[in-house]
């Protein structure tokens, strides 16, 4: 089976400028995802899907391929994932490169190690009748305690009860376990993207993240946390055995 890794790295992030190539522990953030993908040994090819020449140069330096820059019209902050996934898979198909499955590895997750990827691929292949696999983690803020506001009144998002007690008035441990998707990884059959127009399909395998595998850097506070986890040893980065891009 041929599986391709797709690393989306558009430019133009607003909360952290040039987040994907900002240095974290000497290397650009995207480098940790590229090296983990390469060293996992499960991918036929590792491709960075970017709209920026500088991002492309950095991605190539760390071992990814950039067949073509991502078109502007599918590189905005409101563009759907399926748009660029179909675009790159079609681009490669036109170059006589076809793949059975693809994995989306977002570069904002520095603590996803090769072992994480290997474990997820193994689970995906053991459940080959499913459309896809997606990383999830248990929520810390339960949706049963969330509200919708309407003028000067509010209403529970989930109007459910445990016996006679509404979820919003129940202890967290008494509520059903709920999981939220994270940025660790997704794997799907290529046919799902082409024929169902989706990166997930309908039958989805849960891949429950362990520790910081699902940690995602979205804002400056997350960046500070990532640096803290690295300093304390709680967050393990892949050991990159090449000089940093800016010191090559």
N, C-alpha and C positions, 0 to 999 in steps of 0.2 A: 504494500500500500504506500502511495506517495502522499506525504503531507507537507504542506508549505506553511511557514510561519509568516504572518503579516503583522508588521509593526507600524501602526498609524502614528505619524508625527507631523501634524500640520503646524505651521508657524502661526503667530498671531495670538498666543495665549495672553489673556488680559490680567488675570489675578497675579500671575508670576510671569514677568516678561521673558520670553524665550525659555520657558520652563524645561522643555525637552532637552535642551543642550546646556542648561545651567550646570555649573560644576558642583558635584556632590562627592566629597572625599576624593578630590583631584580629577575625577573623570566626569564627562557630561552624563546627565541622568540617563539618557537613552542607551548609553554604553552597557549598563548593567542588564538591560533586557536583551540586547543583541548578543552579548557574550553568553548569557544563560541559555538563550535559544540555540546558539551554535554548539555549545558544549553539552547540551542535553542529548545530542546525537539522534534525535527522532525526526528531524526535518530534512527533506530533500533539498530545500532552499530556504534561506532566511531573507525576506524582502522588507525593506523599509518603504512605506508609502507616504511620501512627503511632497509638499508643494514648494520647497525651499532648497536652493542650491547649497547653502552652507550646511543645512541639516543633512543633505545628501552626502556631502563630502565627509562629514563626521561619521555617518552611518557606514559608509564604505570603509573607512579607516578601521572601524571596529569589527568588520567582517560581514556586514549585510550587503545585499545587492539593491540597487535602485534602478530598475529597468527604464523608468520614465518618470518625470515629475507629475504629480497629481494635478489634474486640471483645477483651475481657479473656482469654477462653478460648483465643484463638489468638495471644497476645502474650507467652507465657512464654519462658524461655530454652531450653526443650526443644521448642517448637512447630516443626513442619515448615514449610518455605517454601511448599510446595504449598498449605497451608491458607490462608494469607493471600493468596496469588496468586489462587486460585480465588475467594476471598471478594470481593476488590476487583474482579476482572473481572466477576463476577456482579452486583455492586452497580452497576457502570457499565452493564452490559447491561440491567439493569432500568430504568435511566434513559435507555434507547435509545442507548447509546454502545457500539459494537462496534469491536474492533481486530483486525487480522490477526496481529500479533505484539507481544510485550512484551519489554522489556529490564529486567533487574534490575541496578540500580546501587547498590551498598552505600556508605553514607555514610562508612565508615571508610577510604576510599581518597582522600586529598586530591590525589594527583598524576596522576589520570586526567583528561586534558584533552579538549576537544572533538574534537581530531584523532584521539585514541584511539577515541572512540565512532564517528566517521565511518568510520574504517578497518575497525572491526569490523562495522558495518552493511553496508558494501560487500562484505566477505567473505561475510557471511551470505546476502546476496541473490544472490551469484554461485554459491552452493551451495544453492539453494532446495529441493532434494529432501531435505536433511537436516532433522532435527527441531529442532536447536538449535546454538548456538555457545557455547563457554565459554572464558574466559581461563585460560591455564596458563603456567607458567614451569618451567625446568629445575631439578630438585632439587639442593640443595647437600649434603644428607645422604641417601645412597642407601639405599633399602629393602633392598638386598642385604646391607647391613651392620647390619641391625636384628635384634633377638632377642626371643624370647618366654621368660619366666621361669616355671618350674614347680618349686615348692619350692626346692631348692638346686641346680637344674640349669637350663641355658638351651639353647634350640634356635633355629636360624636361621629368621627369618620367611619367607624365600624360600630354600628348600634347593636352589638351582641351582648349576651349575658352568660355568666356561669351560674347556673341555677337561677336565682332571683337577683343576683348582683351584676350590674353592668360592668363590662370589661374596664371602663375608665375608672371605676372605683374598686378594682380588684388589685391584689398584690401581683407584682410582675411574675413571680414564680408560679402563680396559679393559672396564668394565661397560656394558651397554646404556643409552642415554639414557632417563631417566625424567622425567616432568613431573608437577607438582602443580598443582591448581587454585588460583587466587587470587581476591581479592575485587574485581578490576577490573570485570568485567561478565559478564553472561549474556544471550543473546537466544534466544527460542524462539517458535514459532508458537503462537498462542492455542489452536488445536485440540489441541495436545499436552497442555496443562494440562487442558483439558476432557475429552478422550476417552482420554488415556493416563494421566491422574492423576499427571503428572510435570512438573517444570520443565525437564527435559532430554530425555526420550524415549530412544531407543536409538541414533540416528544423530547423532553430535555432532561438530561442526567444531572443531578446535583453533585458538584465537587466541593466539599466542605473544606474551606481553607484552614490551615493550622498556623497558630501563632501570628506572625506578621506577614504571612504569604499574601494576604489580601490588602495590605496597607497601600493606600493610594494618596499621592501628593496632588492636592487640588488648590491649596491656598498657602499663603506665607506661614500660617500656623502649622500646617502639615509639614512644611519644609523644616521648621525648627524641631518638630517632633522627630523627623527622620534623622537629623543630625544628632539628636539626643540618644536615640536608639542605637546609632552606630557607636557613639562614644561609650555608652554603657555596655555594649556587647549584646544587647537585646535584639538588635537588628543585624543579621548576617548578610553581607554583600558578597557576591561572587568575586573571587580573587582574579583580577584582570592582569594577565601576564604580559602586557605591552605598555609602552610609555603612554602617558596621557596625551590626548590629541594636541593640546596646546603646547606640549613640550617635545614633540616628536623630532 
